[in-house]
Amino acid sequence: MRRIFSALVMTTTLAAPFVVPTSAFAGERRETVTITARTYDPYRRDYHVWDRREERPYRAYLAERHRAYVMYQRQRLAQRRAYWRHEREERFEDRRR
């Protein structure tokens, strides 16, 4: 009887971490954290929030020019300004139509 009891205690001890949540927050839904950065547009003289909505046109801009993807923040200053100049020219073209 002692062997069965000790085997049962050992089994429950080893299985407990898999059955019972180990953290108080284990059952809660996790929220994703998004990091946004502001970047300066020298042509419009304002700041833009750099998020997913800005990342998509930036990737399209790089693809149009057959450039490899490099994070905007790591681009050279001249290339960053060229991106904003491109955005400005596209907006003016849309207004003219």
N, CA, C and O atoms as CSV, one atom per row, in Angstrom:
chain,resi,resn,atom,element,x,y,z
A,1,MET,N,N,0.816,-1.184,0.000
A,1,MET,CA,C,0.000,0.000,0.000
A,1,MET,C,C,0.870,1.263,0.000
A,1,MET,O,O,0.547,2.253,-0.657
A,2,ARG,N,N,1.975,1.211,0.747
A,2,ARG,CA,C,2.868,2.355,0.801
A,2,ARG,C,C,3.473,2.640,-0.569
A,2,ARG,O,O,3.630,3.805,-0.934
A,3,ARG,N,N,3.809,1.623,-1.321
A,3,ARG,CA,C,4.397,1.802,-2.643
A,3,ARG,C,C,3.405,2.463,-3.594
A,3,ARG,O,O,3.780,3.329,-4.384
A,4,ILE,N,N,2.168,2.063,-3.520
A,4,ILE,CA,C,1.145,2.655,-4.389
A,4,ILE,C,C,0.929,4.111,-4.001
A,4,ILE,O,O,0.826,4.974,-4.873
A,5,PHE,N,N,0.860,4.393,-2.699
A,5,PHE,CA,C,0.666,5.757,-2.241
A,5,PHE,C,C,1.846,6.646,-2.635
A,5,PHE,O,O,1.642,7.765,-3.106
A,6,SER,N,N,3.070,6.166,-2.451
A,6,SER,CA,C,4.246,6.966,-2.799
A,6,SER,C,C,4.333,7.171,-4.316
A,6,SER,O,O,4.748,8.236,-4.775
A,7,ALA,N,N,3.945,6.158,-5.090
A,7,ALA,CA,C,3.935,6.313,-6.545
A,7,ALA,C,C,2.891,7.352,-6.964
A,7,ALA,O,O,3.141,8.148,-7.869
A,8,LEU,N,N,1.739,7.350,-6.321
A,8,LEU,CA,C,0.687,8.315,-6.617
A,8,LEU,C,C,1.125,9.733,-6.257
A,8,LEU,O,O,0.868,10.665,-7.019
A,9,VAL,N,N,1.772,9.909,-5.129
A,9,VAL,CA,C,2.272,11.218,-4.710
A,9,VAL,C,C,3.345,11.709,-5.677
A,9,VAL,O,O,3.359,12.880,-6.057
A,10,MET,N,N,4.230,10.819,-6.067
A,10,MET,CA,C,5.291,11.191,-7.003
A,10,MET,C,C,4.710,11.597,-8.357
A,10,MET,O,O,5.168,12.570,-8.956
A,11,THR,N,N,3.721,10.874,-8.839
A,11,THR,CA,C,3.096,11.183,-10.127
A,11,THR,C,C,2.395,12.533,-10.088
A,11,THR,O,O,2.531,13.323,-11.023
A,12,THR,N,N,1.655,12.812,-9.033
A,12,THR,CA,C,0.968,14.101,-8.936
A,12,THR,C,C,1.963,15.244,-8.787
A,12,THR,O,O,1.725,16.337,-9.300
A,13,THR,N,N,3.063,15.011,-8.099
A,13,THR,CA,C,4.085,16.043,-7.948
A,13,THR,C,C,4.707,16.390,-9.297
A,13,THR,O,O,4.941,17.563,-9.590
A,14,LEU,N,N,4.975,15.385,-10.112
A,14,LEU,CA,C,5.581,15.627,-11.412
A,14,LEU,C,C,4.590,16.180,-12.428
A,14,LEU,O,O,4.983,16.916,-13.333
A,15,ALA,N,N,3.310,15.837,-12.292
A,15,ALA,CA,C,2.306,16.277,-13.259
A,15,ALA,C,C,1.694,17.630,-12.910
A,15,ALA,O,O,1.051,18.242,-13.763
A,16,ALA,N,N,1.872,18.109,-11.700
A,16,ALA,CA,C,1.247,19.356,-11.255
A,16,ALA,C,C,1.624,20.563,-12.115
A,16,ALA,O,O,0.735,21.347,-12.447
A,17,PRO,N,N,2.873,20.757,-12.490
A,17,PRO,CA,C,3.188,21.940,-13.308
A,17,PRO,C,C,2.498,21.950,-14.671
A,17,PRO,O,O,2.294,23.016,-15.250
A,18,PHE,N,N,2.146,20.804,-15.175
A,18,PHE,CA,C,1.464,20.747,-16.467
A,18,PHE,C,C,-0.031,21.000,-16.350
A,18,PHE,O,O,-0.668,21.423,-17.315
A,19,VAL,N,N,-0.583,20.749,-15.193
A,19,VAL,CA,C,-2.031,20.878,-14.999
A,19,VAL,C,C,-2.403,22.244,-14.431
A,19,VAL,O,O,-3.355,22.865,-14.904
A,20,VAL,N,N,-1.682,22.713,-13.443
A,20,VAL,CA,C,-1.986,23.958,-12.753
A,20,VAL,C,C,-1.130,25.078,-13.354
A,20,VAL,O,O,0.073,24.897,-13.538
A,21,PRO,N,N,-1.735,26.235,-13.662
A,21,PRO,CA,C,-0.932,27.355,-14.181
A,21,PRO,C,C,0.109,27.784,-13.155
A,21,PRO,O,O,-0.182,27.882,-11.963
A,22,THR,N,N,1.304,28.033,-13.623
A,22,THR,CA,C,2.383,28.397,-12.701
A,22,THR,C,C,2.404,29.883,-12.392
A,22,THR,O,O,3.040,30.305,-11.426
A,23,SER,N,N,1.720,30.677,-13.197
A,23,SER,CA,C,1.732,32.113,-12.996
A,23,SER,C,C,0.313,32.614,-12.762
A,23,SER,O,O,-0.657,32.000,-13.207
A,24,ALA,N,N,0.209,33.709,-12.075
A,24,ALA,CA,C,-1.110,34.291,-11.842
A,24,ALA,C,C,-1.707,34.831,-13.133
A,24,ALA,O,O,-2.927,34.936,-13.253
A,25,PHE,N,N,-0.858,35.177,-14.102
A,25,PHE,CA,C,-1.310,35.741,-15.360
A,25,PHE,C,C,-1.398,34.712,-16.478
A,25,PHE,O,O,-1.636,35.080,-17.629
A,26,ALA,N,N,-1.212,33.447,-16.173
A,26,ALA,CA,C,-1.170,32.423,-17.215
A,26,ALA,C,C,-2.506,32.283,-17.930
A,26,ALA,O,O,-2.527,31.984,-19.124
A,27,GLY,N,N,-3.610,32.488,-17.244
A,27,GLY,CA,C,-4.912,32.321,-17.860
A,27,GLY,C,C,-5.417,33.557,-18.587
A,27,GLY,O,O,-6.388,33.479,-19.339
A,28,GLU,N,N,-4.765,34.700,-18.371
A,28,GLU,CA,C,-5.228,35.937,-18.987
A,28,GLU,C,C,-4.745,36.066,-20.426
A,28,GLU,O,O,-3.733,35.492,-20.827
A,29,ARG,N,N,-5.502,36.835,-21.177
A,29,ARG,CA,C,-5.139,37.091,-22.564
A,29,ARG,C,C,-3.951,38.047,-22.610
A,29,ARG,O,O,-3.907,39.029,-21.869
A,30,ARG,N,N,-3.008,37.761,-23.466
A,30,ARG,CA,C,-1.840,38.613,-23.578
A,30,ARG,C,C,-2.111,39.724,-24.579
A,30,ARG,O,O,-2.716,39.504,-25.628
A,31,GLU,N,N,-1.662,40.896,-24.241
A,31,GLU,CA,C,-1.805,42.035,-25.143
A,31,GLU,C,C,-0.488,42.268,-25.858
A,31,GLU,O,O,0.589,42.120,-25.280
A,32,THR,N,N,-0.594,42.633,-27.116
A,32,THR,CA,C,0.626,42.920,-27.857
A,32,THR,C,C,0.984,44.380,-27.662
A,32,THR,O,O,0.110,45.245,-27.596
A,33,VAL,N,N,2.247,44.638,-27.573
A,33,VAL,CA,C,2.738,45.987,-27.388
A,33,VAL,C,C,3.331,46.455,-28.700
A,33,VAL,O,O,4.184,45.781,-29.278
A,34,THR,N,N,2.885,47.602,-29.170
A,34,THR,CA,C,3.450,48.156,-30.391
A,34,THR,C,C,4.295,49.364,-30.030
A,34,THR,O,O,3.899,50.216,-29.235
A,35,ILE,N,N,5.444,49.408,-30.626
A,35,ILE,CA,C,6.346,50.527,-30.395
A,35,ILE,C,C,6.227,51.460,-31.590
A,35,ILE,O,O,6.438,51.052,-32.732
A,36,THR,N,N,5.896,52.683,-31.325
A,36,THR,CA,C,5.794,53.654,-32.401
A,36,THR,C,C,6.876,54.710,-32.224
A,36,THR,O,O,7.229,55.087,-31.106
A,37,ALA,N,N,7.373,55.159,-33.317
A,37,ALA,CA,C,8.396,56.196,-33.293
A,37,ALA,C,C,7.935,57.346,-34.175
A,37,ALA,O,O,7.244,57.146,-35.175
A,38,ARG,N,N,8.319,58.526,-33.795
A,38,ARG,CA,C,8.001,59.684,-34.617
A,38,ARG,C,C,9.216,60.025,-35.444
A,38,ARG,O,O,10.350,59.924,-34.978
A,39,THR,N,N,8.969,60.430,-36.678
A,39,THR,CA,C,10.061,60.823,-37.557
A,39,THR,C,C,9.714,62.155,-38.196
A,39,THR,O,O,8.543,62.459,-38.419
A,40,TYR,N,N,10.718,62.936,-38.483
A,40,TYR,CA,C,10.517,64.294,-38.983
A,40,TYR,C,C,10.500,64.303,-40.504
A,40,TYR,O,O,11.376,63.721,-41.145
A,41,ASP,N,N,9.507,64.961,-41.077
A,41,ASP,CA,C,9.407,65.151,-42.520
A,41,ASP,C,C,9.890,66.567,-42.829
A,41,ASP,O,O,9.193,67.536,-42.530
A,42,PRO,N,N,11.093,66.697,-43.430
A,42,PRO,CA,C,11.638,68.041,-43.640
A,42,PRO,C,C,10.891,68.842,-44.697
A,42,PRO,O,O,11.007,70.068,-44.723
A,43,TYR,N,N,10.141,68.202,-45.553
A,43,TYR,CA,C,9.451,68.918,-46.622
A,43,TYR,C,C,8.110,69.474,-46.161
A,43,TYR,O,O,7.718,70.566,-46.574
A,44,ARG,N,N,7.413,68.745,-45.320
A,44,ARG,CA,C,6.157,69.262,-44.775
A,44,ARG,C,C,6.360,69.930,-43.429
A,44,ARG,O,O,5.439,70.530,-42.873
A,45,ARG,N,N,7.576,69.821,-42.910
A,45,ARG,CA,C,7.954,70.397,-41.627
A,45,ARG,C,C,7.031,69.946,-40.497
A,45,ARG,O,O,6.527,70.757,-39.721
A,46,ASP,N,N,6.827,68.642,-40.426
A,46,ASP,CA,C,6.028,68.082,-39.348
A,46,ASP,C,C,6.540,66.684,-39.017
A,46,ASP,O,O,7.454,66.172,-39.665
A,47,TYR,N,N,5.946,66.087,-38.016
A,47,TYR,CA,C,6.338,64.755,-37.577
A,47,TYR,C,C,5.293,63.743,-38.007
A,47,TYR,O,O,4.100,64.042,-38.051
A,48,HIS,N,N,5.753,62.546,-38.322
A,48,HIS,CA,C,4.873,61.440,-38.664
A,48,HIS,C,C,5.103,60.313,-37.668
A,48,HIS,O,O,6.232,60.073,-37.240
A,49,VAL,N,N,4.043,59.635,-37.309
A,49,VAL,CA,C,4.173,58.453,-36.462
A,49,VAL,C,C,4.555,57.294,-37.365
A,49,VAL,O,O,3.853,56.989,-38.329
A,50,TRP,N,N,5.656,56.659,-37.053
A,50,TRP,CA,C,6.139,55.542,-37.875
A,50,TRP,C,C,5.541,54.264,-37.315
A,50,TRP,O,O,5.976,53.770,-36.275
A,51,ASP,N,N,4.541,53.730,-38.008
A,51,ASP,CA,C,3.881,52.509,-37.581
A,51,ASP,C,C,3.626,51.643,-38.807
A,51,ASP,O,O,4.259,51.840,-39.844
A,52,ARG,N,N,2.710,50.690,-38.701
A,52,ARG,CA,C,2.430,49.791,-39.827
A,52,ARG,C,C,1.916,50.541,-41.048
A,52,ARG,O,O,2.237,50.190,-42.183
A,53,ARG,N,N,1.119,51.572,-40.810
A,53,ARG,CA,C,0.574,52.328,-41.940
A,53,ARG,C,C,1.659,53.070,-42.715
A,53,ARG,O,O,1.511,53.296,-43.916
A,54,GLU,N,N,2.727,53.445,-42.058
A,54,GLU,CA,C,3.828,54.110,-42.748
A,54,GLU,C,C,4.825,53.090,-43.289
A,54,GLU,O,O,5.509,53.358,-44.276
A,55,GLU,N,N,4.912,51.939,-42.660
A,55,GLU,CA,C,5.858,50.909,-43.089
A,55,GLU,C,C,5.474,50.338,-44.454
A,55,GLU,O,O,6.348,50.045,-45.271
A,56,ARG,N,N,4.193,50.181,-44.703
A,56,ARG,CA,C,3.733,49.608,-45.976
A,56,ARG,C,C,4.139,50.456,-47.189
A,56,ARG,O,O,4.710,49.905,-48.129
A,57,PRO,N,N,3.872,51.771,-47.214
A,57,PRO,CA,C,4.330,52.575,-48.354
A,57,PRO,C,C,5.854,52.650,-48.451
A,57,PRO,O,O,6.410,52.757,-49.545
A,58,TYR,N,N,6.524,52.592,-47.299
A,58,TYR,CA,C,7.987,52.625,-47.321
A,58,TYR,C,C,8.541,51.380,-48.018
A,58,TYR,O,O,9.478,51.477,-48.811
A,59,ARG,N,N,7.968,50.221,-47.726
A,59,ARG,CA,C,8.410,48.990,-48.395
A,59,ARG,C,C,8.092,49.044,-49.893
A,59,ARG,O,O,8.882,48.574,-50.712
A,60,ALA,N,N,6.952,49.609,-50.248
A,60,ALA,CA,C,6.614,49.740,-51.665
A,60,ALA,C,C,7.589,50.693,-52.359
A,60,ALA,O,O,7.997,50.452,-53.495
A,61,TYR,N,N,7.952,51.758,-51.680
A,61,TYR,CA,C,8.921,52.714,-52.215
A,61,TYR,C,C,10.258,52.027,-52.502
A,61,TYR,O,O,10.857,52.243,-53.555
A,62,LEU,N,N,10.720,51.206,-51.568
A,62,LEU,CA,C,11.977,50.486,-51.775
A,62,LEU,C,C,11.864,49.486,-52.916
A,62,LEU,O,O,12.804,49.317,-53.692
A,63,ALA,N,N,10.721,48.826,-53.019
A,63,ALA,CA,C,10.532,47.841,-54.088
A,63,ALA,C,C,10.518,48.521,-55.459
A,63,ALA,O,O,11.055,47.974,-56.423
A,64,GLU,N,N,9.912,49.703,-55.556
A,64,GLU,CA,C,9.890,50.434,-56.827
A,64,GLU,C,C,11.299,50.780,-57.288
A,64,GLU,O,O,11.582,50.804,-58.486
A,65,ARG,N,N,12.166,51.043,-56.344
A,65,ARG,CA,C,13.538,51.425,-56.679
A,65,ARG,C,C,14.510,50.249,-56.645
A,65,ARG,O,O,15.721,50.435,-56.770
A,66,HIS,N,N,13.981,49.048,-56.478
A,66,HIS,CA,C,14.774,47.803,-56.469
A,66,HIS,C,C,15.878,47.845,-55.420
A,66,HIS,O,O,17.018,47.459,-55.677
A,67,ARG,N,N,15.516,48.317,-54.243
A,67,ARG,CA,C,16.463,48.370,-53.131
A,67,ARG,C,C,16.105,47.294,-52.121
A,67,ARG,O,O,14.939,46.928,-51.973
A,68,ALA,N,N,17.103,46.799,-51.437
A,68,ALA,CA,C,16.870,45.844,-50.354
A,68,ALA,C,C,16.273,46.588,-49.159
A,68,ALA,O,O,16.522,47.777,-48.960
A,69,TYR,N,N,15.481,45.862,-48.371
A,69,TYR,CA,C,14.855,46.494,-47.215
A,69,TYR,C,C,15.894,46.794,-46.137
A,69,TYR,O,O,16.663,45.925,-45.726
A,70,VAL,N,N,15.892,48.026,-45.704
A,70,VAL,CA,C,16.690,48.475,-44.569
A,70,VAL,C,C,15.747,49.308,-43.715
A,70,VAL,O,O,14.987,50.123,-44.238
A,71,MET,N,N,15.793,49.109,-42.413
A,71,MET,CA,C,14.914,49.886,-41.540
A,71,MET,C,C,15.092,51.376,-41.816
A,71,MET,O,O,16.202,51.853,-42.050
A,72,TYR,N,N,13.985,52.092,-41.783
A,72,TYR,CA,C,14.025,53.530,-42.073
A,72,TYR,C,C,15.012,54.248,-41.161
A,72,TYR,O,O,15.770,55.105,-41.615
A,73,GLN,N,N,15.006,53.906,-39.895
A,73,GLN,CA,C,15.856,54.596,-38.936
A,73,GLN,C,C,17.343,54.346,-39.210
A,73,GLN,O,O,18.191,55.107,-38.744
A,74,ARG,N,N,17.661,53.298,-39.952
A,74,ARG,CA,C,19.069,52.995,-40.237
A,74,ARG,C,C,19.517,53.499,-41.602
A,74,ARG,O,O,20.683,53.345,-41.966
A,75,GLN,N,N,18.620,54.088,-42.349
A,75,GLN,CA,C,18.988,54.656,-43.647
A,75,GLN,C,C,19.843,55.896,-43.442
A,75,GLN,O,O,19.805,56.523,-42.383
A,76,ARG,N,N,20.599,56.236,-44.445
A,76,ARG,CA,C,21.352,57.490,-44.404
A,76,ARG,C,C,20.375,58.657,-44.488
A,76,ARG,O,O,19.247,58.506,-44.958
A,77,LEU,N,N,20.813,59.794,-44.037
A,77,LEU,CA,C,19.961,60.977,-44.010
A,77,LEU,C,C,19.470,61.337,-45.410
A,77,LEU,O,O,18.307,61.701,-45.580
A,78,ALA,N,N,20.331,61.243,-46.400
A,78,ALA,CA,C,19.935,61.586,-47.769
A,78,ALA,C,C,18.857,60.637,-48.284
A,78,ALA,O,O,17.945,61.065,-48.991
A,79,GLN,N,N,18.949,59.373,-47.943
A,79,GLN,CA,C,17.937,58.418,-48.394
A,79,GLN,C,C,16.622,58.619,-47.665
A,79,GLN,O,O,15.554,58.439,-48.251
A,80,ARG,N,N,16.686,58.991,-46.395
A,80,ARG,CA,C,15.445,59.287,-45.666
A,80,ARG,C,C,14.747,60.499,-46.258
A,80,ARG,O,O,13.525,60.507,-46.407
A,81,ARG,N,N,15.510,61.510,-46.591
A,81,ARG,CA,C,14.917,62.705,-47.199
A,81,ARG,C,C,14.353,62.403,-48.581
A,81,ARG,O,O,13.324,62.957,-48.969
A,82,ALA,N,N,15.025,61.526,-49.323
A,82,ALA,CA,C,14.517,61.147,-50.650
A,82,ALA,C,C,13.164,60.459,-50.518
A,82,ALA,O,O,12.293,60.650,-51.366
A,83,TYR,N,N,12.976,59.669,-49.476
A,83,TYR,CA,C,11.682,59.014,-49.266
A,83,TYR,C,C,10.592,60.050,-49.039
A,83,TYR,O,O,9.514,59.941,-49.623
A,84,TRP,N,N,10.843,61.042,-48.213
A,84,TRP,CA,C,9.818,62.051,-47.953
A,84,TRP,C,C,9.583,62.936,-49.173
A,84,TRP,O,O,8.460,63.380,-49.409
A,85,ARG,N,N,10.630,63.194,-49.946
A,85,ARG,CA,C,10.450,63.965,-51.174
A,85,ARG,C,C,9.565,63.188,-52.136
A,85,ARG,O,O,8.699,63.769,-52.790
A,86,HIS,N,N,9.773,61.897,-52.226
A,86,HIS,CA,C,8.949,61.032,-53.069
A,86,HIS,C,C,7.485,61.075,-52.615
A,86,HIS,O,O,6.581,61.199,-53.441
A,87,GLU,N,N,7.258,60.975,-51.308
A,87,GLU,CA,C,5.897,61.030,-50.776
A,87,GLU,C,C,5.238,62.359,-51.098
A,87,GLU,O,O,4.054,62.408,-51.433
A,88,ARG,N,N,5.993,63.420,-50.999
A,88,ARG,CA,C,5.453,64.754,-51.269
A,88,ARG,C,C,5.072,64.889,-52.738
A,88,ARG,O,O,4.012,65.428,-53.057
A,89,GLU,N,N,5.933,64.402,-53.638
A,89,GLU,CA,C,5.644,64.483,-55.070
A,89,GLU,C,C,4.412,63.667,-55.429
A,89,GLU,O,O,3.611,64.098,-56.258
A,90,GLU,N,N,4.244,62.494,-54.820
A,90,GLU,CA,C,3.059,61.682,-55.094
A,90,GLU,C,C,1.791,62.397,-54.648
A,90,GLU,O,O,0.773,62.344,-55.338
A,91,ARG,N,N,1.843,63.063,-53.505
A,91,ARG,CA,C,0.658,63.780,-53.025
A,91,ARG,C,C,0.294,64.930,-53.954
A,91,ARG,O,O,-0.886,65.185,-54.199
A,92,PHE,N,N,1.306,65.626,-54.472
A,92,PHE,CA,C,1.032,66.710,-55.411
A,92,PHE,C,C,0.465,66.188,-56.720
A,92,PHE,O,O,-0.406,66.826,-57.313
A,93,GLU,N,N,0.942,65.040,-57.181
A,93,GLU,CA,C,0.420,64.448,-58.409
A,93,GLU,C,C,-1.041,64.048,-58.228
A,93,GLU,O,O,-1.845,64.217,-59.145
A,94,ASP,N,N,-1.389,63.526,-57.066
A,94,ASP,CA,C,-2.777,63.163,-56.803
A,94,ASP,C,C,-3.677,64.391,-56.805
A,94,ASP,O,O,-4.821,64.313,-57.254
A,95,ARG,N,N,-3.188,65.511,-56.315
A,95,ARG,CA,C,-3.999,66.736,-56.282
A,95,ARG,C,C,-4.218,67.302,-57.674
A,95,ARG,O,O,-5.265,67.885,-57.956
A,96,ARG,N,N,-3.225,67.130,-58.549
A,96,ARG,CA,C,-3.333,67.687,-59.899
A,96,ARG,C,C,-4.351,66.940,-60.749
A,96,ARG,O,O,-4.935,67.506,-61.674
A,97,ARG,N,N,-4.557,65.686,-60.436
A,97,ARG,CA,C,-5.489,64.878,-61.263
A,97,ARG,C,C,-6.913,65.209,-61.025
A,97,ARG,O,O,-7.797,64.615,-61.644
